[in-house]
Structure formats: structure tokens, C-alpha cells
Amino acid sequence: MQKHVFFLIIVFISLSNLTSDFFGATVDVSRDSPALALSYQRLSRPQFRQGKKLIHLLKIKAGEKVLDIGCGSGELTAYTAQFVKPKGWVLGIDPSPYRIDLANQKKDKNLSFRIGGSDDLSSLPSNFYDVVYLNYVFHWILDKKRALEEIFRILKPGGRLGLCTGDKEQHSKNFKILSESIQAVLGPTASKDLVVPYHISKEELQSLVIKSGFIIDSLMVEEKTNYVKSPKEVIEFLEASDFGNFLAGITEEKRQRILSLFKQKLSETMTSQGIPMKYRTLILIGHKPKTVVSKAFLKIDLKS
Ligand SMILES: C[S@@+](CC[C@H](N)C(=O)[O-])C[C@H]1O[C@@H](n2cnc3c(N)ncnc32)[C@H](O)[C@@H]1O
């Protein structure tokens, strides 16, 4: 009995360090702000570079209709538009109105933007797009299965899917010290997943994409190191790329304690090039088969 009471006290103490929101690690785009959107635009050169690679792997051609889901401030969307000219076009959607405001400053007749996310693709037509891609967005999507099923629906038969997403396996020093800083303040039960709660592994991604009906053409893991000038800039980037969700849902006092520890540990990793930020990305290229066998038919066939 005494053991049970002791256990309950420990659980209570651990839980009281987290608000219910943080404990559920809910990502909420309404935490974004105009300042965070601008800051992401300024600091996201590495994501843009990786995105350019994705676009080249997708071999986007003149005349194609392309959808960029989670386009942010639209840098990559605008880059993609040059390949579809003169008759094709690219549509960028993002749930953050602040990022769409910035994107709309890019003017091109082959380019348009609107507010929207992976949860509300129902207004988009079926069997329509040649290419759908998501650059550093998939790890922010909770219902990945639904998103992939909807992308499958809106792609033409033979249409291509491109994904760049954070790998659940991040063997980097910066992730480790961030987890250590969080655990030092919130307790040892606080998980590293609280930073990017919906990260996915290579195996999970592979299985999910195949189950959604796609054929995978390539799936690579790439580890890159970017150098950042100061601990302050590392935090600015995390806040901007997480559209306000970085360490959201905890008290300001705890947040400041985590940040101060994190900054201190980050500055110890400073090199002559800057602070190394290692990040592992999964890069997937797939396509919707030209002939789609309906799921209902497959079930009947399997039974017989
Ligand atoms: C790290 S940024 C990537 C932006 C851009 N794709 C790039 O390459 O720089 C993540 C973006 O995903 C958007 N986002 C978050 N949840 C989303 C969802 N469920 N569907 C679509 N976009 C989402 C955010 O608003 C943010 O702009």
C-alpha cells in the first residue's frame, strides 16, 4: 500500500511539471505570429537548399500542376514555379495566415497561395495533380495516414509524391543536449519527442506510404550539419520552424530555465565555423500507380 502511495506521489510530481497541453504535445498552428514567420524566412536557407534537391529529384516539367503542402513563406514554391512555365502552375498551401501573407508577396502568374493544411484537402479535386510535395512538413502532421490517403486521391494516376521530413532517429549532439536541458527542468520522464512530437522513422514512413497505395521509387536518409552563429540563433530558428510550438505549454519560468541551460550547453559546442547543428532527413520519392486497384476489389480477391 505504502509503495502505491509513493508511486502515485512520484507520478503526480512528474505530471505537475507539465500542463495537459504540453503533456499531449499538441502542435497548434495558431501559436504562429508575423514575427516568427519573418524569422523563418530569414533563417531557413538550409531547408530551402534541401527542398531544391527534392524538386530536382521530382523532375518537375513544363505544363505540370504542382501542390506544395505546408509551403510556409513560399520560397521553394516560387523556385518550383520556373520549371512548370509557361502553362503549368504551382499552388502553395499553409495553415498559417502569416506565412501565406509573406508568400503572397511573391508575384508570378504560375504561382498562387492559399491558407490550408493537410487536414482539409477535401476541397481539392481528385486525380488532378501531377506532383504533390511536402518539404519539412510531414513531421508536423499528426494524422499522417489521412494526409497520405488524401494526397493519393488528388494525384493523377502516375502522379509523383515528394517528401523531406525529419527522421525520428536524430543522433546529434544538439538534440541530446536539448533533451538533457528539458529533463533537467521537467524531470527524467520528459521525452525528447516533446520537441518534435510527430517525427517518424524510415521504416514507419516506408510502411505508411506503401499502405496508402503508393509505389516508392527512392527513400534516402541524409545527415547534414549546418553551422549557426550563436545559441540565440539556434533558439530563434527552433521557434520559427516550429511556428511557436517550441517548448509551448509550460510555464514561462520553466521555459526560461530550459532555454538558459540549453544556451549554456550549446555555447560549449562552438567551433571556429559556428555551432554545429546536425540533422537527419528522410527523402522519399514515390508515385501513384498508373492503374489503381480499388481496396474493395483487393479485399474480395484476398478472401476468394
Ligand atoms: C518547417 S516549416 C517548412 C516550410 C516550407 N515547406 C519550407 O520548405 O521551408 C513547416 C510548415 O508546415 C506548416 N504546417 C504545420 N502543420 C501543417 C499541416 N497539418 N498541413 C500543412 N502544413 C502544416 C507550418 O505552418 C509551417 O509553415
The ligand as an SDF file (V2000), in Angstrom:
LIG
                    3D

 27 29  0  0  0  0  0  0  0  0999 V2000
    9.4620   23.9260  -41.1130 C   0  0  0  0  0  0  0  0  0  0  0  0
    8.2120   24.7830  -41.9800 S   0  0  0  0  0  0  0  0  0  0  0  0
    8.5280   24.3030  -43.6750 C   0  0  0  0  0  0  0  0  0  0  0  0
    8.0990   25.3730  -44.6380 C   0  0  0  0  0  0  0  0  0  0  0  0
    8.4640   25.1240  -46.1060 C   0  0  0  0  0  0  0  0  0  0  0  0
    7.8800   23.9220  -46.6330 N   0  0  0  0  0  0  0  0  0  0  0  0
    9.9670   25.1100  -46.3270 C   0  0  0  0  0  0  0  0  0  0  0  0
   10.4310   24.2540  -47.0610 O   0  0  0  0  0  0  0  0  0  0  0  0
   10.6660   25.9740  -45.8030 O   0  0  0  0  0  0  0  0  0  0  0  0
    6.7680   23.8370  -41.5840 C   0  0  0  0  0  0  0  0  0  0  0  0
    5.4740   24.4190  -42.1610 C   0  0  0  0  0  0  0  0  0  0  0  0
    4.4290   23.4610  -42.0230 O   0  0  0  0  0  0  0  0  0  0  0  0
    3.2190   24.1390  -41.8010 C   0  0  0  0  0  0  0  0  0  0  0  0
    2.2790   23.1620  -41.2360 N   0  0  0  0  0  0  0  0  0  0  0  0
    2.1180   22.7760  -39.9600 C   0  0  0  0  0  0  0  0  0  0  0  0
    1.1580   21.8510  -39.8510 N   0  0  0  0  0  0  0  0  0  0  0  0
    0.6970   21.6180  -41.1200 C   0  0  0  0  0  0  0  0  0  0  0  0
   -0.2940   20.7710  -41.6740 C   0  0  0  0  0  0  0  0  0  0  0  0
   -1.0100   19.9530  -40.9240 N   0  0  0  0  0  0  0  0  0  0  0  0
   -0.5000   20.8170  -43.0150 N   0  0  0  0  0  0  0  0  0  0  0  0
    0.2370   21.6340  -43.7840 C   0  0  0  0  0  0  0  0  0  0  0  0
    1.1920   22.4590  -43.3040 N   0  0  0  0  0  0  0  0  0  0  0  0
    1.4170   22.4510  -41.9980 C   0  0  0  0  0  0  0  0  0  0  0  0
    3.6290   25.2830  -40.8680 C   0  0  0  0  0  0  0  0  0  0  0  0
    2.6980   26.3280  -40.8470 O   0  0  0  0  0  0  0  0  0  0  0  0
    4.9830   25.6850  -41.4680 C   0  0  0  0  0  0  0  0  0  0  0  0
    4.8400   26.7000  -42.4120 O   0  0  0  0  0  0  0  0  0  0  0  0
  1  2  1  0
  2  3  1  0
  2 10  1  0
  3  4  1  0
  4  5  1  0
  5  6  1  0
  5  7  1  0
  7  8  2  0
  7  9  1  0
 10 11  1  0
 11 12  1  0
 11 26  1  0
 12 13  1  0
 13 14  1  0
 13 24  1  0
 14 15  1  0
 14 23  1  0
 15 16  2  0
 16 17  1  0
 17 18  1  0
 17 23  2  0
 18 19  1  0
 18 20  2  0
 20 21  1  0
 21 22  2  0
 22 23  1  0
 24 25  1  0
 24 26  1  0
 26 27  1  0
M  CHG  2   2   1   9  -1
M  END
$$$$
